[in-house]
Amino acid sequence: MGYENTTDPGFVGDIRLYGFETNFPNGHTDHPPHFHIMLAWPGWLNTQVTHFRLDDAGRIVVNDFQTDDGQKVTGRKYGPGEVCQMVDRDGKVGFELIVTERGEGVIMRRAAGQPEFRLSPDSRTGSAIAAVELSRRDTAEAEWKPLCSVRAADAADRGELRITVRPHGGTETTEVIRYDPDTGQILTDNG
């Protein structure tokens, strides 16, 4: 979306992507399985947190949006097709998130009328476990154009995460991240 190419993305904070909660990270015990796309900043107070909750088939059933002001957690549930605005700590909309109509992905855009980006399951298998595809369209009425697919394979017993990116029409690359399987700490020698 161009955020990585600028020192001023147009909002205060950073975008954070967090996966499934299966290993009790930081005492994070909420359930059922879900993933996050967040607009966050140091200190966590008022950070905008989505919980994309999944059904048994891996479809997104709801975006359970929450924010914590230090006194109480407030939120709202966004169903498919509903626009969730991610607001920075100055009150400015950083970007918007929308669960697709059939729950098969998430659309992200800066604002209505701006180009849209979609994360969805691998089109060959229909499985987000096989890979996640990223597509783009210039308007909400335009056709989706594939950009790339990403596959992650985690060998937790060895502490090795392999991330494979296949650009549409390009050459596949793989990055290997090694970590301590007991603590999750990334090892500096990731060769």
C-alpha positions as CSV (number, residue, x, y, z in Angstrom):
1,M,0.0,0.0,0.0
2,G,3.1,2.2,-0.1
3,Y,3.5,2.6,3.7
4,E,7.0,1.1,3.6
5,N,8.1,3.7,1.1
6,T,7.5,6.8,3.2
7,T,8.5,8.3,6.5
8,D,5.0,9.8,6.9
9,P,2.3,7.2,6.3
10,G,-0.4,9.8,7.2
11,F,-1.1,8.5,10.7
12,V,0.6,8.1,14.0
13,G,1.6,4.6,14.9
14,D,2.5,1.4,13.0
15,I,0.7,-1.5,11.4
16,R,1.1,-4.8,13.3
17,L,0.2,-8.2,12.0
18,Y,-0.2,-11.0,14.6
19,G,-1.0,-14.6,14.0
20,F,-2.9,-17.3,15.8
21,E,-2.8,-17.5,19.6
22,T,-1.6,-21.0,20.1
23,N,1.4,-20.6,22.4
24,F,0.2,-18.3,25.2
25,P,2.2,-15.2,24.0
26,N,2.5,-12.6,26.7
27,G,-0.4,-14.3,28.6
28,H,-2.7,-13.8,25.6
29,T,-5.3,-16.4,26.3
30,D,-8.4,-15.4,24.3
31,H,-10.1,-17.9,22.1
32,P,-11.3,-19.1,19.5
33,P,-8.5,-18.9,16.8
34,H,-8.0,-15.6,15.2
35,F,-5.4,-13.2,13.8
36,H,-4.9,-9.4,14.2
37,I,-4.2,-6.4,12.0
38,M,-3.6,-3.5,14.4
39,L,-2.9,0.2,14.3
40,A,-0.6,0.5,17.3
41,W,2.1,2.5,19.1
42,P,4.3,2.1,22.2
43,G,2.5,1.8,25.4
44,W,-0.6,0.0,24.0
45,L,-3.2,2.3,25.5
46,N,-5.9,3.1,22.9
47,T,-4.2,0.8,20.4
48,Q,-6.7,-0.3,17.7
49,V,-6.9,-4.1,17.9
50,T,-8.9,-6.3,15.5
51,H,-9.6,-10.0,16.3
52,F,-10.5,-11.7,13.0
53,R,-12.3,-14.8,14.4
54,L,-12.4,-17.9,12.3
55,D,-14.9,-20.8,11.9
56,D,-13.9,-24.5,11.6
57,A,-13.4,-24.0,7.8
58,G,-11.1,-21.1,8.3
59,R,-13.5,-18.4,7.1
60,I,-13.6,-15.1,9.0
61,V,-16.9,-14.8,10.8
62,V,-16.4,-11.5,12.5
63,N,-13.9,-8.7,13.2
64,D,-14.1,-8.3,17.0
65,F,-12.6,-4.8,17.3
66,Q,-11.3,-3.7,20.7
67,T,-9.4,-0.8,22.3
68,D,-8.2,-0.4,25.9
69,D,-8.0,3.1,27.4
70,G,-6.5,1.9,30.6
71,Q,-9.8,2.0,32.5
72,K,-11.9,-0.3,30.3
73,V,-11.9,-2.3,27.1
74,T,-14.5,-1.1,24.5
75,G,-15.3,-2.5,21.1
76,R,-17.6,-3.5,18.4
77,K,-18.2,-6.5,16.2
78,Y,-17.9,-5.9,12.4
79,G,-19.5,-8.5,10.2
80,P,-18.7,-9.2,6.5
81,G,-19.0,-6.0,4.4
82,E,-18.9,-3.6,7.3
83,V,-16.1,-1.0,7.4
84,C,-13.9,-0.8,10.5
85,Q,-11.9,2.4,10.7
86,M,-8.5,2.2,12.4
87,V,-8.0,5.5,14.2
88,D,-4.6,6.8,15.4
89,R,-4.0,8.3,18.8
90,D,-4.6,11.8,17.3
91,G,-8.1,10.7,16.1
92,K,-7.1,10.5,12.4
93,V,-8.2,7.5,10.3
94,G,-5.1,5.5,9.3
95,F,-6.8,2.9,7.2
96,E,-10.0,0.8,6.9
97,L,-10.5,-3.0,7.2
98,I,-13.4,-5.0,5.7
99,V,-14.2,-8.7,6.0
100,T,-15.1,-10.0,2.6
101,E,-18.8,-10.9,2.1
102,R,-18.2,-14.7,2.3
103,G,-15.6,-14.4,5.0
104,E,-12.8,-15.6,2.7
105,G,-10.5,-12.6,3.3
106,V,-9.9,-9.1,4.5
107,I,-9.8,-5.9,2.4
108,M,-7.6,-3.1,3.5
109,R,-7.7,0.5,2.1
110,R,-6.6,4.0,3.1
111,A,-10.2,5.3,2.6
112,A,-13.3,4.8,0.5
113,G,-12.5,5.4,-3.2
114,Q,-8.8,4.6,-2.7
115,P,-7.1,1.4,-4.1
116,E,-8.0,-1.7,-2.2
117,F,-5.8,-4.7,-1.2
118,R,-7.2,-8.1,-0.3
119,L,-5.7,-10.9,1.7
120,S,-7.4,-14.2,0.8
121,P,-6.8,-18.0,0.8
122,D,-4.7,-19.6,-1.9
123,S,-6.9,-19.6,-5.1
124,R,-5.6,-23.0,-6.2
125,T,-6.5,-24.9,-3.0
126,G,-9.0,-22.6,-1.3
127,S,-6.9,-22.9,1.8
128,A,-5.2,-20.1,3.8
129,I,-3.0,-22.8,5.3
130,A,-1.5,-23.6,1.9
131,A,-0.8,-19.9,1.2
132,V,-2.3,-16.4,1.5
133,E,-2.7,-14.3,-1.6
134,L,-2.5,-10.6,-1.9
135,S,-4.5,-8.8,-4.7
136,R,-5.1,-5.2,-5.6
137,R,-7.9,-3.3,-7.3
138,D,-8.0,0.5,-8.1
139,T,-11.7,0.9,-7.2
140,A,-14.3,-1.2,-5.5
141,E,-15.9,-2.0,-8.9
142,A,-12.7,-3.1,-10.6
143,E,-11.4,-6.7,-11.0
144,W,-8.9,-8.0,-8.5
145,K,-5.3,-8.3,-9.8
146,P,-3.0,-10.8,-8.1
147,L,0.2,-9.4,-6.6
148,C,1.8,-12.3,-4.8
149,S,1.2,-15.3,-2.6
150,V,2.9,-16.0,0.7
151,R,3.3,-19.3,2.5
152,A,4.7,-19.8,6.0
153,A,6.0,-23.1,7.3
154,D,6.9,-23.2,10.9
155,A,9.0,-26.1,12.3
156,A,8.5,-25.2,16.0
157,D,10.4,-28.2,17.2
158,R,13.5,-27.0,15.4
159,G,12.8,-23.3,15.7
160,E,12.7,-22.6,12.0
161,L,10.2,-20.5,10.1
162,R,10.3,-20.5,6.3
163,I,8.5,-17.7,4.5
164,T,8.1,-18.2,0.8
165,V,6.9,-15.3,-1.4
166,R,5.8,-16.0,-5.0
167,P,5.2,-12.7,-6.9
168,H,2.6,-13.0,-9.6
169,G,4.6,-13.7,-12.7
170,G,7.9,-13.5,-10.8
171,T,10.5,-15.7,-9.1
172,E,9.8,-17.3,-5.8
173,T,12.0,-16.4,-2.8
174,T,12.3,-18.0,0.6
175,E,13.4,-16.4,3.9
176,V,14.4,-18.5,6.8
177,I,14.1,-17.2,10.3
178,R,15.6,-19.3,13.1
179,Y,14.5,-18.9,16.7
180,D,14.9,-20.6,20.1
181,P,12.1,-23.2,20.2
182,D,11.7,-22.7,24.0
183,T,11.6,-18.9,24.2
184,G,10.7,-17.8,20.7
185,Q,13.7,-15.4,20.7
186,I,15.0,-14.8,17.2
187,L,18.6,-16.0,16.8
188,T,21.0,-13.5,15.3
189,D,22.6,-16.1,13.0
190,N,19.7,-16.6,10.6
191,G,21.8,-17.7,7.6
